[in-house]
Structure formats: C-alpha cells, structure tokens
Amino acid sequence: MIMTRIFPLLLLLMFFAGVANAADRIPPQARQVLHKAQMCMDDSQLADAVTVLHEYMAQTDEAIPLQVYLMLGGVHHKDGAKGKALKAFRDGLKAYPESELLARNSAVTCYELERYAEAGQLFEKAHSLLSPPKPVLLFQAGSAYYSGEDYTAAARVMSRLLSMEQTPKKEWVRLAVHSHLEAGQFKKAESMLRKYLSKNPNEAPYWELLAKLHLDREEYEKAASALEICYRLRPSSPKELERLASLYAYSNAPLMASATLKRAYPGVSDTDKSMKIALLSASAGRSEEAIRQLSRLGNSASVAEKKGHILYQARRFTEAEKMFERVVQRDVKSGDSLYFLAMCAWEKRDWNTAKSFLKRLSGNKKFSRRVIPPLAVIDDLEVARKEALN
C-alpha cells in the first residue's frame, strides 16, 4: 500500500533537475564547483565530489546556493551515506526554509532512515510550499505517518487529501480507509468507502474492504451483502463462497446459504449441501437451525451422529446421548458414537456409565490410546472414594 518504490526516482529528479533549471541564478564560483562535482560523480568518484563541495562551502564568502546542498546530499545518498545526506538537506533547509526541493529530499531521506514522524512533517511542509500543491506529497505524508504507526496523523492528512481531490487515486482511498480504521474512526472510514463506491460501483476490492470493516464490527448481514457484490464482480473461489455461505447461515438466512453453496460446489448433491449448511450453522452457534436442517435429511445413522456432534458441542448432553444411542443401536461397533456416549456421561459425572463405554472401546485401535487417560482418572476417583469411606 505504501509507495516506497517511487522515492528513489523522485530523489534523482530533485537532485539534478533542480540544479540545471536554476543554473542562471547560481554565482559563477558555485557554478564551477557544481560542474566539477558533477564530473566527479559521472566518473563515479563520489569521495572527490564530496571534497570539492566541502572545500567550497568552507572557503566561500558568498551565500551558499541551495543547489550545493542538493548536490552534496545527492552525492552522499548515492554513496549510501543516508545520514550524511539528511544532514546536508537539513542544513540546506535551514538556509532556505522555503525550498520545496530541500524539504522533499529531507522527507524522503527521513523515510528511508525510518524516521517516519519527521518524514511526514517534512512531506506536509513540502506540500505547503508548492503552488499549486502536489497532492502526492500529502499521500506520501500519510504513508510516512502510517508506517510510523501514527494512525491519527495519517487519518488527518488523508482526510485532507480526499477532501481536496474529486477523483482520488485508488491507493489514496485505501490508505485513507486503513488509517481511519487503525485510528478507531470507523464511521468515517465507512463513509469514505461508501462515497468512493457510489462513484466506482464496479471496484470489487473496495466492496471486500467494506465487508471486512463490517466483519470487524460483527455486522454480519452487512458484511454478507458487501461480499455478495464483491463476488459478483470478480471470480470467487469455492472457499470464499463457503465463507459467504457461513455468514448467511449465521445471519439466519439458510436459503441464501444454500444458493451460495450451489455456486461454490455446482456438482455436489443436495444432501451434501444441506449437510454443509447444517455444519456451517452449527459452527456459527446456530445449533437449533443446524438440527432443523439435518432433520430434513431423514433418520439415517450418519444424520443422527452429526446431530449428536452438534448437540454435544452445544453442551446439550442428554439430547446428544439419544442421538448417539440411535447410532449404536444400528451399529454396536460404532466407535465414534460409543466414545461420545462416554464423553456425555463424563460431562454429567456419571462415572460408571462413562467407564462402561470406554471399556467397550479398549480393543478398538482407533480409540485404544484415547480411552487410557479418562479411564485412569475414573480409576483414581474410585480409589479416592473408597479411601474416603474407610
């Protein structure tokens, strides 16, 4: 989101274009020094360029032109000495406080040195010095504040930028929204998004961002509506549609959940879809809706077992027992149902019943290890009871 890749290009333009365009305003001695330093740079003799500039700055009686500060900072920056580059730019800015070039170069170098608060302030200063102003400088200020986790400052700058621009760029809107979200200004973030989407209704990523905003605030119906639009505008994966279906299920809209799952898995049978919807409802905490959905699939052992799992997760242990008992009546070796019957009894502190079911699983390879810990606990409880009676 933060456009750091444009900074090196801006640095080059500001170092040398600024010098060339203002050559007629540079005193003859300084012009000669700049030319000599430029030749050193062209020959990759950066240390010599620095020496030429420093000797001139130490010996001259005339006011040092801002172009000298620009070039000195540029040489240091090209040599990788960004701390020295920043000092040169900042010294120049003290001498020429109205120079947008020096303010912007200082801002960029601060950003690269991860001095984000200073970078943001300097980008704002550079913006204020230009007439007409360049909106991108406010975007860069907001990016700097955001990188430094000063989200309130980022939101302030980005709000100002969007208020000035009738057709803001996409990355500006995204940064503005995220800044307001991080700053806890949710209503303003939503307002910005909706304003943007009213003018750009086909922008799927921004509908997705709006959905995320609603999800963060647990507004599931609104989130589902925004995601529905998003997935109609761009191709969506089965997993994405399944998540949308879960939102519909949580919002007590099983028909929409069913229709969404049909889009996600067009070749899957209605029975499997209903099973998925039931499980989605259960995972959303809608156990009653899940049981109703499963009841439409008949009274098979697999359906009863699924109901038992849902009821167990909802801590409705007596009802869950009835479901697992149905399965065991049809298949006495049903390990999963026997295990959950033991766990239901365990939760009800019916230790004898729990032990009975666990014992029946001792010879089952799938469950033999799982039954050892609870059986050991029950044995310890029995020993403790006997000792208490004695």
Phi, psi and omega in degrees: 000322182273126192274062183293336186291343181277346187296314180302321178297317179297322179299314180298316180297320184285329181292312193253326177297322180296324180291312184296318184291337184251020187300325183288347180260002182267131177303151184306315182298315180294323180297319179296318180297316180296321179296316180296316179297323179296319178297320176299319179294319180298331178268010180063026177262072187293321180298321179294322178298317178298317180298316179302314183292317181295319179298318178297314183295329181281331189258336187289147174261349181274162177295129182289121180296151180298333180297332178292317177297319179299313182292319179299314177298322180294320179296313179299319181296317180296330180277359179085004180267075188289331176296316178293324178298316180297319179300317180298316180295318182292322175299319179295323181291328176296321180283329182229073185296347179262010182274112177293324181298314180292324178295317182289318177299319177298319180298312181299316182292322174301318180299315181294332177273006179064028173263073195291321180298315178296319180300314180300315180298319182288324175297320177297320178298315179301320179298319182289339184273348182264142175221112359287154182289157176260115182303328183300334180293325176291323176299317179292326175296314178298320178298319180295313179299318180296318179298327178273008178063024170265077189291330178296316178294319179298317179296319180300311182294316183290327175297319177297317181298313182293329178290338181270339188249127178285327180234074182294150177289156184300317183293335177291314180297316181298314179296320179298315181296312181296323179297315180291324177297312181295331179277000180078015181262070190292319182296320180292322178299315180295319179300318179297316180297314182295321178298317180294316182291333177295332179263339182228067188291348182263012182271090183304318182301330183279332170293323178294321178295321177297320178298318179298319178301315179294322179296319179299331180261010178060034175261079193290323180295316178294322178297318180297319180297316180294319179292324178302314179296316180303313185283345173279337182271336180221159177299143181234148181278160176305322180295320178296316179293327177294320176296321177296319178299322179295325176295318177297319179297316179296328180275011179062044177234070186297330179294318177293323177298317180297315181297323180291320178294328176296323176291326182287320184228075186297337182264003184272146183291159179299324180298315179294324178295316179298322178297317179297316181299318179299316180292325176296317178298318180296317181294337178272005179086008181261068185295322180298315179297321179297316179296318178298318180297317180291328181297336179287348184265006178098196186240033180292164180297321181295322178293317179299319180295319178297318177300318180300316179299316181296316180294323178297314179298330178276003179063031175259074194290323180295317179292321179298319179304317182299321180293315181292328177296322177300318181295314183294327178297327180272332182216096186295344181261014181291095186299319183298314181291322177299318181297316181287333172296319177297318181291324175297315178297320178301312181297331179270004180061028175267081190294324182294316180294317179302316181296322181298315180291321180295321178299323181294342181262000185300327181269001180272116184302324182293328187247354188303319179285327183291334184274345184298309182300311181295325177296322179295320179295317181296319178299318178297320179295320179295318178297318181296319179296317181296318179296324180293326180288329179280000000 
